[in-house]
Amino acid sequence: MSFPADRVVLYTCGNCLRGFAAHPDYVPTARGVAVCRNCVQQANEIRVGMGMPALQVHPLAYEPEEIGW
């Protein structure tokens, strides 16, 4: 399944500078810049290791939106 063209945005991760696609309504941001799934997962490992809560990411952030035709 691919992202519907009207519900996906191509971003450059503000942390690692890699390109990725994400749902524009749910993509996590840091200081207004989109962050990829891998960087969020790495940040969560560090945060949890420091006793901080993990960042919560919407389950559809990196998934295509189901639309009915």
C-alpha positions as semicolon CSV with decimal commas, in nm:
position;residue;x (nm);y (nm);z (nm)
1;M;0,000;0,000;0,000
2;S;0,129;0,348;-0,076
3;F;0,045;0,685;0,072
4;P;-0,240;0,870;-0,096
5;A;-0,077;1,163;-0,273
6;D;-0,295;1,422;-0,098
7;R;-0,225;1,289;0,253
8;V;0,150;1,253;0,259
9;V;0,432;1,500;0,279
10;L;0,795;1,431;0,206
11;Y;1,012;1,570;0,482
12;T;1,378;1,597;0,566
13;C;1,438;1,489;0,924
14;G;1,549;1,782;1,137
15;N;1,787;1,555;1,325
16;C;1,952;1,313;1,078
17;L;1,869;1,500;0,754
18;R;1,733;1,186;0,586
19;G;1,424;1,209;0,372
20;F;1,103;1,035;0,481
21;A;0,730;1,038;0,413
22;A;0,476;1,101;0,685
23;H;0,114;1,192;0,742
24;P;0,108;1,573;0,768
25;D;-0,147;1,581;1,049
26;Y;0,045;1,347;1,279
27;V;0,418;1,369;1,206
28;P;0,612;1,451;1,523
29;T;0,814;1,771;1,525
30;A;1,088;1,919;1,734
31;R;1,083;2,299;1,737
32;G;0,858;2,292;1,432
33;V;1,079;2,059;1,224
34;A;0,964;1,707;1,132
35;V;1,150;1,412;1,286
36;C;1,175;1,063;1,134
37;R;1,066;0,742;1,306
38;N;1,423;0,622;1,362
39;C;1,529;0,943;1,536
40;V;1,219;0,941;1,758
41;Q;1,295;0,580;1,856
42;Q;1,657;0,671;1,935
43;A;1,546;0,973;2,138
44;N;1,302;0,755;2,332
45;E;1,576;0,508;2,422
46;I;1,785;0,794;2,560
47;R;1,491;0,956;2,740
48;V;1,380;0,632;2,905
49;G;1,740;0,561;3,006
50;M;1,748;0,900;3,178
51;G;1,421;0,830;3,360
52;M;1,217;1,060;3,136
53;P;0,891;0,955;2,970
54;A;0,905;0,836;2,609
55;L;0,776;1,069;2,342
56;Q;0,428;0,967;2,230
57;V;0,387;0,935;1,854
58;H;0,048;0,911;1,689
59;P;0,004;0,558;1,547
60;L;-0,066;0,700;1,198
61;A;0,229;0,939;1,192
62;Y;0,430;0,725;0,953
63;E;0,143;0,525;0,801
64;P;-0,077;0,599;0,501
65;E;-0,426;0,724;0,564
66;E;-0,701;0,483;0,464
67;I;-0,942;0,656;0,230
68;G;-1,254;0,513;0,073
69;W;-1,309;0,549;-0,298
